[in-house]
Amino acid sequence: MRFFAAALGLVLASSPARAQEAPPISDMVLQPPRASDAPAPPQVVNSHILFLNNCRPSGCTVTQGTTDSRTDHSDIGHGHINALSAGVDWNGIKACITTVMAPFNITVTDVDPGSQVDHFEVMIAGQSSNIGLPSSVGGIADYNCGALGQCGGTYISNALVFAFELNGNTTLLCGTAAQEIAHAWNLDHSTLSNDPMTYKNYTTPLAYRDNAPCGSDCLYTCPSGTGVCNSFGVTCSGSGQSGTHACMETGTATQNEIQIITALFGPAGAKPPVVAITAPAMGAAIQTGTTFPITATCTTTDGVQEIDLGIDGVQKTSVTTSPATFMGPPTLAEGSHHISVSCATKLQASATTSVDIVVGLLCSTDADCANNGICYQKTCIAGPDAPGGLGMTCTNNSDCKSGACANDGTSSQCVVPCDLNNDQCPAGFGCLDAGATGVCWLGADKSGGGCCDTRGDSRGSIVLGLGFAALLITRKRPNKRR
């Protein structure tokens, strides 16, 4: 059962002549539902990108489901959010938030990173009623902590939070946005008026603070029926915006906001490491039911803090030294799988790299493969005569046994990944350059060891599901590979 806590602030009118700005009319925090077998997010923060989305020009559609900024899904609410009004100073809001985030290794952008890039997102637009919430709500976020010292991780992966337009005041929207996204990093409310986490009237300049007393949200009768509490039932000393209480994440009287955020993202200017997967190779075929080594290196002058392994988007295990060796599980189903390795330095700068593999039954020739299968790197995969097989026409990733559909501008085919420098595609196929990877393409010219080179005319990619993306590839006259 999911826990819903609405923390209603006081409604205050702001005046251009006043130094103080009105706080959010209402801030709500929602403890996200968690299945008992739900995977934990990567221990190394999986993104340093904060996307500010004003939903201009046509608004944003939010779909009900597990919160995921990449696909605009939210367990908070759903509907069409109106675009931020034209008269609101977007550049001022963005500049304010960028200043608030300046001490940390966080990239603030108002350009959508896309559905295949992990990121944190604040929708700064519309009204709360657009997604089915009471009109009094000024901001809302999922929150990991449900009781003192009981938090489901240090951050919410791919968090999507909301700061609604309200009166369009720049400082108000900046502070609300900074408060809501920081809830996804476990920060509680604060009593300091120049802290984005407060319910008090904002004073500028806004900045996260260390030794910040928790409170300003002491607006509820405690579950016992006596005393004043915050929305999670934590007893307050005092009431209203002057009340204080123990901080949700730490259980102490104050929270070190700068230290908490730095522990996730590192300080500004921290350099990312260089990460490489040395095995398996891109496009490698793995036999069904076998374990296989996954090896990687992380190169940095700042020291390695942690190296994480993910398979098909699920965090698996971690080590603390480079080079790192993991074992791929024997339980992977036949088809394409995405292996990623992330590394964080001791300054919390991180980087991720990945390869795609194909799992199938052992074979020596095509004759060893049943049901119109073909032998690819001694592994059976669905061939051109099998439904969803390699080279078959497709519309999206789900049409393909490999989980990947690619388009060359004129036609679409089911594909598997390949290494452009070591073309091991089956007979009748060639390895085409698809930008981030190569793909085996039916009918591509392999004469003289050559392969189609598209690097002079890259037109991006189309993202359609798990594994490596469904790619838009372009073709030119084959060149010999040397």
GUMIDREN-15317 format. One record per residue (C-alpha): residue in three letters; x, y, z. Coordinates in steps of 0.5 Angstrom, whole numbers, plus 500, padded with zeros to 3 digits. Example, Ala and Ser with C-alpha at 12.3 -4.5 7.8 and 13.67 -1.06 7.14 Angstrom:
GUMIDREN-15317
ALA525491516SER527498514
end
This chain:
GUMIDREN-15317
MET500500500ARG503507498PHE504512503PHE501519501ALA503525505ALA501532504ALA504538507LEU500544506GLY504551507LEU500557508VAL498561503LEU501568502ALA501573497SER508576495SER509583493PRO515586488ALA517591493ARG518585499ALA525581499GLN521575501GLU517571496ALA511566497PRO513559499PRO509553495ILE502554496SER503546498ASP508541497MET507534497VAL511528498LEU509521496GLN513515498PRO513511491PRO510504491ARG515498491ALA514491489SER518486494ASP523484488ALA524491485PRO531492484ALA535497487PRO537503483PRO545503482GLN549505488VAL553509484VAL548515482ASN546513475SER546520472HIS549527473ILE543531468LEU538535471PHE533536466LEU528542467ASN522541463ASN517547461CYS513543457ARG513549452PRO510549447SER504544447GLY505541454CYS507535457THR503528457VAL504524463THR503517463GLN501513469GLY506508472THR512507475THR516513475ASP521514470SER523521467ARG526518461THR518516458ASP514521462HIS511516467SER509517474ASP506514480ILE504521482GLY499522477HIS497523470GLY494527465HIS496533460ILE500538463ASN499545460ALA506549458LEU509554462SER506561460ALA509565455GLY510571460VAL514567465ASP521568466TRP524561464ASN531564463GLY531567470ILE528560473LYS533556469ALA539561471CYS537561479ILE536553479THR543553475THR546557481VAL543553486MET546547483ALA553550481PRO557547487PHE555540485ASN557536479ILE550536476THR549539469VAL543543468THR539543462ASP533545458VAL534540453ASP531533453PRO536528454GLY531523451SER528516453GLN535512453VAL539517457ASP538516465HIS536523468PHE533527473GLU527531471VAL523537474MET517539470ILE516546471ALA509548468GLY501547468GLN497546474SER496541479SER489539477ASN492537470ILE495531473GLY489530478LEU491533484PRO488538489SER489545486SER492547492VAL498543491GLY504547488GLY510542488ILE510534489ALA515529489ASP516522490TYR520521497ASN524515499CYS523516507GLY517513510ALA520514517LEU526516521GLY532513518GLN528509514CYS529510507GLY529506500GLY536508498THR540514497TYR536517491ILE530515486SER533513480ASN530517474ALA526521478LEU520526475VAL518531480PHE513537479ALA513544480PHE507548478GLU506555475LEU502558481ASN503565480GLY509565475ASN514568480THR521566478THR524565485LEU518561488LEU519557482CYS526556482GLY526554490THR520549489ALA523546483ALA530545487GLN526543493GLU522537489ILE528534486ALA532534492HIS526530496ALA528525490TRP535525494ASN532524501LEU533532503ASP527533508HIS524540509SER528546513THR527552517LEU532556514SER528562509ASN534562504ASP534554503PRO530551498MET527546502THR523551507TYR516552507LYS518559510ASN518565505TYR524565501THR529570502THR535570497PRO540568494LEU537561495ALA542555496TYR542548500ARG545549507ASP549544512ASN547544519ALA540546516PRO535545522CYS529540519GLY522543520SER517549517ASP512543516CYS509542523LEU502543521TYR499536523THR496533529CYS500527531PRO497520530SER496519538GLY491525537THR496530541GLY501534539VAL504537533CYS507533527ASN510533520SER506529515PHE510523517GLY508523524VAL514525527THR513530533CYS515537532SER518542537GLY513548536SER508548530GLY507551523GLN513554519SER517555526GLY516548528THR522543528HIS523536528ALA528530527CYS530530520MET527524516GLU534521513THR538522519GLY534522525THR538528527ALA536535529THR540538522GLN541535515ASN548537512GLU544538505ILE551540501GLN554534504ILE548529502ILE548532495THR556532494ALA556525496LEU551523491PHE554527485GLY561530487PRO563537487ALA563541481GLY568540476ALA570533478LYS572529472PRO569523470PRO573516469VAL574512463VAL570506463ALA571500458ILE568493457THR574488455ALA570482455PRO565480452ALA566484445MET560488442GLY555483439ALA558477442ALA554470442ILE553467449GLN551459449THR544458453GLY545456460THR552458461THR556463465PHE561468462PRO566473464ILE565480464THR571484465ALA572492465THR577497467CYS576504470THR581509469THR582515473THR587519477ASP582520483GLY581513485VAL576508484GLN570508489GLU565503486ILE564499479ASP557497478LEU554491473GLY548492470ILE544487465ASP538489462GLY537495466VAL537492473GLN543493478LYS547486479THR553487483SER559492485VAL566491486THR571497488THR577495484SER579496477PRO580491473ALA573488475THR571481473PHE564479474MET560473472GLY554473467PRO549469470PRO547462466THR539464467LEU539469461ALA533468456GLU535467448GLY535473445SER539480445HIS541483452HIS544489454ILE550489459SER553496462VAL558498467SER558504471CYS564507475ALA565512480THR571516482LYS572518490LEU570525487GLN563521485ALA564523478SER562517474ALA561514467THR558508464THR559504458SER556498455VAL555492450ASP550488447ILE550480447VAL546475444VAL544468447GLY542462444LEU544454443LEU550451441CYS552450434SER557449429THR553450422ASP546452421ALA544445420ASP545444428CYS539450429ALA532448429ASN526452427ASN529456421GLY535458426ILE542460423CYS549459427TYR552466429GLN558465433LYS557458435THR550460437CYS543459434ILE539465433ALA533466429GLY534467422PRO531470416ASP526465415ALA523465422PRO518470425GLY522476428GLY529473425LEU535476423GLY534480417MET526480417THR522486416CYS520489423THR516496425ASN519496432ASN523492437SER518488439ASP517485432CYS524482433LYS527476437SER533479438GLY529485441ALA532490436CYS529493429ALA533498425ASN532502419ASP536504413GLY532510411THR528505406SER527499410SER527496417GLN530489419CYS531485425VAL538486427VAL543483432PRO549488434CYS556487431ASP563489432LEU565494426ASN572492426ASN571484426ASP565483422GLN563476424CYS556477421PRO552470418ALA553469411GLY549474407PHE550479412GLY554485413CYS556489419LEU553496418ASP555502422ALA549505426GLY553510430ALA554507437THR554500435GLY554496428VAL549491426CYS548485422TRP544487416LEU542482410GLY544484403ALA550488406ASP556488401LYS562484405SER566483398GLY574484400GLY572484407GLY569491406CYS563494410CYS558499409ASP560506412THR555511414ARG559515419GLY559521413ASP551521414SER549520421ARG542522422GLY541519429SER537514432ILE530511434VAL529509441LEU524503441GLY525499448LEU530494451GLY537492449PHE540497444ALA536502441ALA532501434LEU537505430LEU536509424ILE542507420THR544510413ARG548507408LYS553509403ARG558505398PRO562500401ASN569501403LYS574496404ARG576496412ARG584496413
end
